[in-house]
Amino acid sequence: MKICTQCHQSFSPAPAEIEFLKRINLPLPTLCPTCRRQGRFAWRNDRTLYHRTCSLTGRQIISIYSPHSPYKVYDQNEWHTDKWDAMEYGRDFDFNRPFFEQFNELMLDTPKTSMFSSRNENSDYTNGAQQDKNCYMIFVSDHNQDCYYSYAIDSCTDCTECLNCYRSTLCMECVDCSSSYNLVYCEKTHNSRDSYLLYDCKNCENCFACFGLRAKKYCILNQQYSQVDYEQKIKKFDLGSHQFMQLMREDVKRRRQAQQIHQYYDGNNNDHVTGDHIVNCKNCIECYDSGTLEDCGYLIFSFNSKDCFDGHVVVDHCELCYGTLGTINQYNTQFTFMSFYSKNSMYLDHSQYCQDCFGCSALKRAQYCILNKQYSKEAYEKMRDRIIAHMKKTGEWGMPLPPALSPFGYNETVAQEYFPLDQKEALKNGWKWNEEEKQSRAVYQGPQLSMPDHIRQTPKEITEKVFQCETCKKPYKIIPQEIRLYQAHGLPLYHQCFDDRHLARIRQRNPRQLWKRHCQKCKKPVETTYAPTRPEIIYCEECYLNSVY
């Protein structure tokens, strides 16, 4: 049993975690899994975008770094050129000072890439995105076309206001859906089409306000109708009214909380796993929103990797990675930030195709470097071992990248979405805060316009208007692509800004935290994201499957 040095709660490292750390010669963590997750989130600015100038060319660019950020920021296309050399920032290690202090100074001197996106077409306002076409304000999303205001979507077309959706078309305001067509306000729904307000449904079509259905047609509130009766009843619903749809959503939520049986976690084809929203995984501890992992722990948005712990976006055949953020195809790397295709290295920032490097930033295709200074193999190994011994004396050895070194303000990052703090609390922890992000949420001082309740009341010039968020009072606009989708579906427009819409979708999902409970049918013990105080009926996987099939 250990005591977390941040929250002061007790925690016990899992046996698999202990064995993994022995394998890579690192000490046991001093922070509990939740505090480690919060620290990693504080390094991820996924959605806060700014206009600023490129530090190399002076041209205007879109960036995840604010105009007043102390970092050098290059347009991402310029960053990948050979117009500059990160080795020019190389320096000697000072054994009279802490490692993290010197690593931070190097990070401040070396250029950062303006965003993380590649091979996109007409999709400038995206981040953590690749191979997207005609997309706007989508983040951590790949292979999409004509999609807007979404997060963690993949291979989708004509979708808007979605979270964690895959291979879907014409879906609007959906969460955790896949392989579906023409869904609206649906959650945990797969292989379905032409439906509204579904929750935990599979292989369904032409259904309205239903939950827990399998292979059904023409159902309303879980009651079966003929096709003719179904179509007549649907016509009576005022689907174009914002007020009506909000009331229906609340009604369905109350019904399913009281009546629906829930599987203790969302996943399938797994073997010995804990977490939520996971598929095709084996021997994994508390992983979320991930797939095809083996012998891993505490990963989020991670895929096709093995023997990795404590990571956020660890993808494409990573192995022996620990404490990494934004990791693609790396082997035996620890404590890296947005570093790809590297191996046998530690404490890397924005580095690619590197091996045998320690405490380096913005390097490309380098080997045997420390603080961006070149060494011979023998000199590198000797210096690296001396630095590790020094870090053991300063208490830094084995510590994750500190949130205090993150290049972003806490309020710009994913951490604020899952672990919200006010400015005073963040600064008390020694973490940064960006006043520019706060100012971007300032109350609109122009004409006070309210979004009409009904889609039929939408004025022709709506895309030229500025509206005020009903939640935070921040100004927001409607883009032409979206209005066409909502009008085609006959659905009401939203009354909140994108930030609050995104946060609302996150809160529809269970928290990334596990509680010990028992199946409410067979009493088998389970670890679940449903807190014991919640009203839902929770079954183990076997009892759940027996109840729905």
BAMARKOL-889677 format. One line per 4 residues: number of its first residue (from 0); their letters; for each residue y, x, z of C-alpha. Coordinates in nm, 3 decimals, decimal comma. Example, Ala and Ser with C-alpha at 12.3 -4.5 7.8 and 13.67 -1.06 7.14 Angstrom:
2
0> AS> -0,450:1,230:0,780  -0,106:1,367:0,714
! end
This chain:
549
0> MKIC> 0,000:0,000:0,000  0,345:0,130:-0,097  0,699:0,008:-0,027  0,929:-0,032:-0,327
4> TQCH> 1,236:0,189:-0,287  1,456:-0,073:-0,456  1,354:-0,419:-0,328  1,168:-0,286:-0,020
8> QSFS> 0,871:-0,516:-0,085  0,516:-0,387:-0,046  0,298:-0,337:-0,354  -0,038:-0,185:-0,437
12> PAPA> -0,087:0,008:-0,762  -0,387:-0,126:-0,952  -0,695:0,101:-0,968  -0,663:0,121:-1,348
16> EIEF> -0,300:0,227:-1,310  -0,395:0,496:-1,060  -0,660:0,635:-1,294  -0,419:0,627:-1,588
20> LKRI> -0,153:0,823:-1,398  -0,410:1,083:-1,293  -0,506:1,119:-1,658  -0,148:1,202:-1,762
24> NLPL> -0,072:1,404:-1,446  0,202:1,185:-1,305  0,255:1,064:-0,947  0,223:0,703:-0,835
28> PTLC> 0,537:0,494:-0,890  0,788:0,443:-0,611  0,909:0,112:-0,758  0,710:-0,210:-0,772
32> PTCR> 0,617:-0,350:-1,117  0,898:-0,608:-1,105  1,170:-0,352:-1,028  1,032:-0,118:-1,293
36> RQGR> 1,050:-0,405:-1,543  1,410:-0,479:-1,445  1,499:-0,113:-1,495  1,348:-0,108:-1,843
40> FAWR> 1,525:-0,432:-1,938  1,855:-0,266:-1,840  1,808:-0,028:-2,134  1,764:-0,306:-2,391
44> NDRT> 2,073:-0,448:-2,558  1,908:-0,677:-2,810  2,172:-0,942:-2,887  2,523:-0,825:-2,795
48> LYHR> 2,695:-0,714:-3,117  3,037:-0,559:-3,172  3,264:-0,456:-3,456  3,361:-0,090:-3,427
52> TCSL> 3,406:0,224:-3,639  3,138:0,476:-3,728  3,203:0,800:-3,537  3,099:1,001:-3,844
56> TGRQ> 3,274:0,827:-4,135  3,538:0,608:-3,970  3,414:0,301:-4,158  3,390:-0,039:-3,991
60> IISI> 3,036:-0,121:-3,880  2,843:-0,372:-3,669  2,692:-0,213:-3,361  2,519:-0,277:-3,030
64> YSPH> 2,767:-0,028:-2,881  3,113:-0,158:-2,796  3,429:-0,003:-2,950  3,508:0,159:-2,615
68> SPYK> 3,161:0,293:-2,549  3,173:0,664:-2,452  2,888:0,742:-2,694  2,909:0,875:-3,047
72> VYDQ> 2,782:0,596:-3,270  2,684:0,652:-3,633  2,612:0,380:-3,887  2,234:0,355:-3,888
76> NEWH> 2,216:0,465:-4,252  2,431:0,772:-4,178  2,228:0,852:-3,867  1,917:0,900:-4,080
80> TDKW> 2,085:1,146:-4,320  2,099:1,526:-4,297  2,481:1,529:-4,266  2,451:1,635:-3,905
84> DAME> 2,209:1,834:-3,692  2,120:1,738:-3,335  2,013:2,098:-3,265  2,382:2,187:-3,258
88> YGRD> 2,400:2,016:-2,919  2,128:2,239:-2,769  2,195:2,391:-2,427  2,030:2,587:-2,148
92> FDFN> 1,882:2,412:-1,847  2,074:2,466:-1,522  1,836:2,494:-1,225  2,123:2,435:-0,987
96> RPFF> 2,164:2,074:-1,104  1,940:1,766:-1,129  1,753:1,703:-1,454  1,886:1,350:-1,508
100> EQFN> 2,246:1,466:-1,476  2,194:1,717:-1,757  1,993:1,472:-1,970  2,274:1,218:-1,937
104> ELML> 2,531:1,472:-2,057  2,317:1,546:-2,363  2,283:1,174:-2,438  2,662:1,137:-2,424
108> DTPK> 2,711:1,421:-2,672  2,448:1,331:-2,933  2,496:1,047:-3,186  2,343:0,704:-3,136
112> TSMF> 2,236:0,480:-3,422  2,455:0,172:-3,450  2,160:-0,072:-3,454  1,785:-0,077:-3,499
116> SSRN> 1,703:-0,250:-3,824  1,551:-0,144:-4,152  1,465:-0,271:-4,499  1,667:-0,590:-4,454
120> ENSD> 1,850:-0,783:-4,725  2,169:-0,977:-4,657  2,092:-0,971:-4,284  2,364:-0,757:-4,127
124> YTNG> 2,389:-0,950:-3,801  2,042:-0,863:-3,676  1,899:-0,603:-3,438  1,547:-0,487:-3,367
128> AQQD> 1,465:-0,636:-3,705  1,300:-0,524:-4,026  1,216:-0,671:-4,366  1,431:-0,980:-4,310
132> KNCY> 1,616:-1,160:-4,592  1,919:-1,390:-4,568  1,900:-1,401:-4,189  2,178:-1,428:-3,933
136> MIFV> 2,173:-1,364:-3,557  1,801:-1,308:-3,525  1,676:-1,035:-3,294  1,351:-0,846:-3,235
140> SDHN> 1,225:-1,028:-3,545  1,050:-0,910:-3,862  0,946:-1,041:-4,206  1,163:-1,354:-4,201
144> QDCY> 1,369:-1,533:-4,466  1,659:-1,777:-4,426  1,632:-1,787:-4,045  1,915:-1,813:-3,793
148> YSYA> 1,991:-1,784:-3,422  1,641:-1,688:-3,311  1,459:-1,427:-3,107  1,112:-1,274:-3,144
152> IDSC> 1,011:-1,458:-3,461  0,786:-1,309:-3,727  0,701:-1,413:-4,082  0,905:-1,736:-4,065
156> TDCT> 1,107:-1,917:-4,332  1,393:-2,167:-4,296  1,370:-2,168:-3,917  1,658:-2,188:-3,670
160> ECLN> 1,699:-2,184:-3,291  1,345:-2,056:-3,231  1,191:-1,825:-2,972  0,863:-1,640:-3,011
164> CYRS> 0,742:-1,820:-3,324  0,508:-1,686:-3,593  0,425:-1,777:-3,953  0,616:-2,104:-3,948
168> TLCM> 0,846:-2,287:-4,189  1,124:-2,543:-4,137  1,093:-2,530:-3,760  1,395:-2,605:-3,543
172> ECVD> 1,445:-2,540:-3,174  1,083:-2,441:-3,116  0,933:-2,208:-2,854  0,595:-2,031:-2,870
176> CSSS> 0,476:-2,198:-3,190  0,276:-2,058:-3,481  0,138:-2,141:-3,824  0,331:-2,467:-3,836
180> YNLV> 0,556:-2,663:-4,073  0,850:-2,892:-4,003  0,842:-2,901:-3,622  1,139:-2,997:-3,403
184> YCEK> 1,175:-2,937:-3,026  0,814:-2,821:-2,991  0,655:-2,577:-2,746  0,318:-2,402:-2,745
188> THNS> 0,221:-2,585:-3,063  0,005:-2,432:-3,335  -0,129:-2,520:-3,679  0,071:-2,843:-3,676
192> RDSY> 0,326:-3,015:-3,898  0,585:-3,292:-3,935  0,622:-3,358:-3,563  0,878:-3,380:-3,285
196> LLYD> 0,874:-3,296:-2,915  0,518:-3,165:-2,893  0,388:-2,949:-2,610  0,057:-2,763:-2,610
200> CKNC> -0,073:-2,931:-2,925  -0,298:-2,787:-3,196  -0,389:-2,907:-3,545  -0,168:-3,214:-3,517
204> ENCF> 0,057:-3,386:-3,768  0,300:-3,677:-3,764  0,314:-3,697:-3,386  0,609:-3,766:-3,157
208> ACFG> 0,666:-3,678:-2,790  0,305:-3,581:-2,718  0,132:-3,315:-2,511  -0,215:-3,163:-2,489
212> LRAK> -0,338:-3,312:-2,818  -0,599:-3,162:-3,048  -0,641:-3,262:-3,416  -0,446:-3,587:-3,390
216> KYCI> -0,227:-3,789:-3,629  0,023:-4,069:-3,578  0,056:-4,048:-3,200  0,362:-4,138:-2,989
220> LNQQ> 0,368:-4,050:-2,619  -0,004:-3,968:-2,651  -0,088:-4,318:-2,778  -0,266:-4,362:-3,109
224> YSQV> -0,106:-4,574:-3,384  -0,189:-4,657:-3,743  0,016:-4,475:-4,005  0,219:-4,789:-4,081
228> DYEQ> 0,294:-4,865:-3,715  0,379:-4,502:-3,646  0,629:-4,483:-3,932  0,792:-4,811:-3,830
232> KIKK> 0,835:-4,697:-3,469  0,976:-4,359:-3,570  1,240:-4,533:-3,783  1,362:-4,716:-3,473
236> FDLG> 1,431:-4,391:-3,288  1,787:-4,262:-3,324  1,686:-3,904:-3,397  2,035:-3,811:-3,517
240> SHQF> 2,186:-3,871:-3,172  2,225:-3,573:-2,940  2,221:-3,802:-2,636  1,901:-3,978:-2,745
244> MQLM> 1,717:-3,653:-2,815  1,821:-3,503:-2,480  1,695:-3,812:-2,297  1,366:-3,796:-2,488
248> REDV> 1,320:-3,430:-2,403  1,371:-3,500:-2,033  1,135:-3,798:-2,046  0,858:-3,596:-2,211
252> KRRR> 0,908:-3,314:-1,960  0,866:-3,553:-1,666  0,556:-3,710:-1,819  0,379:-3,384:-1,887
256> QAQQ> 0,460:-3,240:-1,544  0,294:-3,541:-1,387  0,006:-3,596:-1,628  -0,077:-3,290:-1,835
260> IHQY> -0,342:-3,035:-1,745  -0,224:-2,679:-1,806  -0,432:-2,369:-1,864  -0,335:-2,111:-1,603
264> YDGN> -0,208:-1,885:-1,879  -0,125:-1,906:-2,249  -0,364:-1,695:-2,451  -0,694:-1,673:-2,631
268> NNDH> -0,965:-1,428:-2,731  -0,895:-1,209:-2,427  -1,132:-1,023:-2,195  -1,032:-0,936:-1,836
272> VTGD> -0,657:-0,975:-1,866  -0,365:-1,104:-1,661  -0,022:-1,208:-1,784  0,094:-1,475:-2,028
276> HIVN> 0,131:-1,533:-2,403  -0,132:-1,274:-2,491  -0,405:-1,269:-2,758  -0,690:-1,036:-2,855
280> CKNC> -0,648:-0,815:-2,548  -0,903:-0,640:-2,328  -0,872:-0,493:-1,978  -0,498:-0,546:-1,945
284> IECY> -0,285:-0,595:-1,635  0,018:-0,823:-1,636  0,110:-0,805:-2,003  0,335:-1,063:-2,171
288> DSGT> 0,409:-1,169:-2,529  0,162:-0,915:-2,661  -0,150:-0,884:-2,874  -0,438:-0,652:-2,959
292> LEDC> -0,407:-0,426:-2,655  -0,679:-0,245:-2,466  -0,668:-0,081:-2,122  -0,295:-0,140:-2,083
296> GYLI> -0,065:-0,262:-1,808  0,286:-0,402:-1,760  0,372:-0,421:-2,131  0,601:-0,675:-2,300
300> FSFN> 0,628:-0,746:-2,675  0,361:-0,485:-2,743  0,090:-0,481:-3,010  -0,196:-0,274:-3,150
304> SKDC> -0,200:-0,011:-2,877  -0,430:0,125:-2,607  -0,405:0,315:-2,279  -0,035:0,244:-2,227
308> FDGH> 0,152:0,128:-1,915  0,506:0,021:-1,828  0,654:-0,042:-2,171  0,881:-0,275:-2,364
312> VVVD> 0,799:-0,299:-2,737  0,509:-0,054:-2,763  0,363:-0,105:-3,109  0,164:0,032:-3,402
316> HCEL> -0,110:0,242:-3,247  0,053:0,390:-2,940  -0,170:0,568:-2,691  -0,112:0,734:-2,353
320> CYGT> 0,247:0,612:-2,338  0,416:0,540:-2,006  0,761:0,413:-1,914  0,872:0,382:-2,277
324> LGTI> 1,124:0,151:-2,445  1,108:0,083:-2,817  0,800:0,289:-2,905  0,632:0,310:-3,244
328> NQYN> 0,312:0,504:-3,309  0,344:0,762:-3,032  0,074:0,961:-2,856  0,097:1,098:-2,504
332> TQFT> 0,469:1,036:-2,457  0,635:0,933:-2,133  0,982:0,803:-2,048  1,121:0,769:-2,399
336> FMSF> 1,399:0,543:-2,531  1,396:0,424:-2,894  1,181:0,717:-3,004  0,919:0,689:-3,276
340> YSKN> 0,623:0,880:-3,427  0,625:1,152:-3,162  0,361:1,304:-2,937  0,306:1,525:-2,633
344> SMYL> 0,666:1,480:-2,518  0,866:1,346:-2,224  1,217:1,210:-2,171  1,320:1,156:-2,531
348> DHSQ> 1,619:0,955:-2,653  1,657:0,841:-3,017  1,409:1,104:-3,137  1,163:1,079:-3,426
352> YCQD> 0,863:1,277:-3,548  0,888:1,521:-3,258  0,612:1,690:-3,064  0,606:1,910:-2,756
356> CFGC> 0,966:1,831:-2,665  1,119:1,767:-2,321  1,454:1,610:-2,235  1,583:1,586:-2,593
360> SALK> 1,814:1,343:-2,773  1,856:1,250:-3,141  1,610:1,511:-3,267  1,413:1,468:-3,589
364> RAQY> 1,094:1,655:-3,677  1,133:1,910:-3,399  0,886:2,099:-3,183  0,910:2,311:-2,867
368> CILN> 1,260:2,197:-2,773  1,421:2,139:-2,431  1,767:1,982:-2,410  1,777:2,021:-2,791
372> KQYS> 1,737:2,399:-2,766  1,461:2,567:-2,968  1,194:2,775:-2,791  0,878:2,952:-2,895
376> KEAY> 0,553:2,782:-2,788  0,500:3,020:-2,497  0,863:3,007:-2,382  0,867:2,626:-2,411
380> EKMR> 0,559:2,579:-2,195  0,689:2,819:-1,931  1,034:2,656:-1,920  0,889:2,303:-1,918
384> DRII> 0,668:2,388:-1,620  0,965:2,539:-1,435  1,171:2,224:-1,496  0,887:2,003:-1,372
388> AHMK> 0,865:2,210:-1,053  1,243:2,175:-1,017  1,221:1,797:-1,066  0,956:1,775:-0,794
392> KTGE> 1,202:1,940:-0,555  1,486:1,705:-0,652  1,261:1,397:-0,632  1,303:1,320:-1,004
396> WGMP> 0,952:1,400:-1,124  0,763:1,099:-1,252  1,067:0,873:-1,222  1,140:0,631:-1,509
400> LPPA> 1,465:0,648:-1,703  1,724:0,536:-1,443  1,921:0,220:-1,529  2,235:0,413:-1,431
404> LSPF> 2,181:0,629:-1,745  2,145:0,330:-1,978  2,406:0,340:-2,256  2,476:-0,032:-2,200
408> GYNE> 2,641:-0,242:-1,936  2,391:-0,440:-1,732  2,551:-0,763:-1,854  2,486:-0,664:-2,219
412> TVAQ> 2,113:-0,627:-2,170  1,790:-0,823:-2,144  1,798:-0,752:-1,770  2,084:-0,999:-1,727
416> EYFP> 1,872:-1,271:-1,890  1,577:-1,229:-1,653  1,737:-1,070:-1,346  2,096:-1,201:-1,348
420> LDQK> 2,350:-1,015:-1,134  2,724:-1,040:-1,097  2,947:-0,739:-1,155  2,968:-0,651:-0,786
424> EALK> 2,589:-0,649:-0,745  2,533:-0,438:-1,057  2,794:-0,180:-0,961  2,656:-0,164:-0,607
428> NGWK> 2,324:-0,053:-0,758  2,505:0,218:-0,953  2,456:0,038:-1,285  2,717:-0,005:-1,557
432> WNEE> 2,911:-0,320:-1,642  3,091:-0,387:-1,971  3,416:-0,581:-1,935  3,434:-0,628:-2,314
436> EKQS> 3,120:-0,842:-2,308  3,277:-1,053:-2,034  3,595:-1,093:-2,237  3,391:-1,208:-2,540
440> RAVY> 3,288:-1,510:-2,331  3,649:-1,600:-2,250  3,752:-1,964:-2,263  3,877:-2,073:-2,605
444> QGPQ> 4,252:-2,138:-2,601  4,279:-2,327:-2,929  4,245:-2,702:-3,000  3,985:-2,865:-2,776
448> LSMP> 3,722:-3,001:-3,014  3,400:-3,169:-2,905  3,081:-3,172:-3,107  3,010:-3,530:-3,226
452> DHIR> 2,706:-3,699:-3,075  2,553:-3,807:-3,405  2,480:-3,606:-3,718  2,633:-3,892:-3,924
456> QTPK> 2,964:-3,828:-3,749  2,973:-3,465:-3,860  3,300:-3,396:-4,049  3,281:-3,224:-4,386
460> EITE> 3,495:-2,934:-4,263  3,281:-2,870:-3,953  3,209:-2,509:-4,050  3,583:-2,437:-4,035
464> KVFQ> 3,616:-2,570:-3,680  3,582:-2,389:-3,348  3,397:-2,574:-3,073  3,376:-2,512:-2,702
468> CETC> 3,040:-2,457:-2,531  2,970:-2,740:-2,288  2,808:-2,495:-2,044  3,021:-2,180:-2,033
472> KKPY> 3,331:-2,291:-2,235  3,285:-2,002:-2,478  3,397:-2,076:-2,838  3,133:-2,106:-3,106
476> KIIP> 3,106:-2,207:-3,472  2,853:-2,370:-3,703  2,746:-2,176:-4,012  2,693:-2,357:-4,346
480> QEIR> 2,325:-2,266:-4,364  2,259:-2,440:-4,034  2,449:-2,757:-4,109  2,240:-2,801:-4,423
484> LYQA> 1,918:-2,776:-4,221  2,032:-3,021:-3,953  2,162:-3,272:-4,207  1,842:-3,249:-4,412
488> HGLP> 1,639:-3,325:-4,100  1,883:-3,589:-3,976  1,908:-3,410:-3,641  2,208:-3,369:-3,407
492> LYHQ> 2,389:-3,037:-3,382  2,382:-2,836:-3,061  2,661:-2,853:-2,803  2,629:-2,502:-2,661
496> CFDD> 2,703:-2,147:-2,777  2,415:-1,924:-2,890  2,399:-1,731:-2,561  2,342:-2,045:-2,359
500> RHLA> 2,103:-2,191:-2,614  1,899:-1,871:-2,601  1,897:-1,869:-2,220  1,791:-2,233:-2,214
504> RIRQ> 1,492:-2,150:-2,434  1,397:-1,860:-2,206  1,405:-2,094:-1,907  1,172:-2,335:-2,083
508> RNPR> 0,906:-2,067:-2,047  0,739:-1,958:-1,727  0,881:-1,648:-1,555  0,714:-1,311:-1,610
512> QLWK> 0,566:-1,311:-1,264  0,218:-1,385:-1,132  0,108:-1,590:-0,832  -0,241:-1,620:-0,687
516> RHCQ> -0,369:-1,978:-0,706  -0,693:-2,170:-0,749  -0,807:-2,392:-1,035  -0,735:-2,745:-0,925
520> KCKK> -1,076:-2,861:-1,048  -1,338:-2,594:-0,972  -1,133:-2,394:-0,718  -1,186:-2,066:-0,903
524> PVET> -0,912:-1,808:-0,813  -0,660:-1,733:-1,089  -0,340:-1,535:-1,134  -0,081:-1,750:-1,305
528> TYAP> 0,285:-1,773:-1,398  0,290:-2,124:-1,248  0,427:-2,086:-0,894  0,231:-2,272:-0,622
532> TRPE> 0,532:-2,493:-0,552  0,543:-2,632:-0,907  0,412:-2,983:-0,980  0,196:-2,905:-1,284
536> IIYC> -0,184:-2,943:-1,275  -0,338:-2,597:-1,327  -0,695:-2,535:-1,447  -0,888:-2,217:-1,516
540> EECY> -0,969:-2,150:-1,880  -1,317:-2,305:-1,874  -1,208:-2,626:-1,701  -0,902:-2,652:-1,924
544> LNSV> -1,102:-2,621:-2,245  -1,351:-2,879:-2,122  -1,063:-3,119:-2,056  -0,894:-3,096:-2,398
548> Y> -1,196:-3,076:-2,631
! end
